[in-house]
Amino acid sequence: MTPTILSKRLAALEATGEIMLRHYTPDEIEAARLRYEALLGEPCERTPQQVAYYTTRTLKEIAADYDAMLRGAPAPWL
């Protein structure tokens, strides 16, 4: 990159820091909290198979299993 491109990017980056931060009113904060809570579902109880899985696996094994699940493998506790 040429120095002029770097100068332009630096100027653009510094300009973003001058934007005034948004201050929320307590009513807006409460409304946002209620919207967030409405999105949260009730946590599901773990099945005995899930409990056994999480108590017998190491963190590395769990990470590898989740990696495989992201690639389409079935959940190991099923």
N, C-alpha and C positions, 0 to 999 in steps of 0.2 A: 504494500500500500504506500502511496505517496504521502508525504507530510501534509499536503492540503486535504486529502481525504481523512487522515487522522485528525486534523484540526477541526474539520466539519463534524466528525463524529463526536469528538470531545465537546464541542460547543453544543451539539444537540443533547448530549448526555447531561451537561451542566444546566441546560435550559429546563430539563424535566425536574430538577431539584428546586426550581423557583416556583413551581405550582403550589398554590395555597392548599393546605390539607383541609379535607372536609370534616367539619365538626357536626356530630349527630346529636339531636335532642334526646332527652330521656325517653320521650314517646316513640321516636324512631328506633331507638335501641330495643325497647320493649317489644315493638312490632316485629323487628327482625328476630328477636329471641323466640317469639311465639311461632313465627313461620318456620324457624329451624326445628323447634320441638315437634311441630306437626309433621315434618319430614322423617323424623326418627321413628322407626318401628319398635315394637316390643322385642327385646332380645329373645331369641329362640333358646329353649332348653336344649342342652347337649344330650345326644343319645348315648347309651352305654358304649357303643362302638367308638364314638368320638372321644369320650372320656378315656377309654383304653388307649386309643391312638395317641392322644396328647400326653398321657402319662408315661408311655413307653418309648417315645421318640426323642432324639436329641434335636437341638435347634437346627443343626445342619441337615438332618434328615427331613425335618418339616419343611425347610426352605427348598430342598430338592424336590419334595413331593408337590409343593405349591408351584414350583417351576414347571413340573410335568403337567400339572392340572391346567396351567395357562396354555400349554401346548395341546390340550385336548384329552389328556388322560383322565380317567374317572377318579373321584375322590378315594383315597386309600382306605377310608373307614367304611366305605359302602360294601 
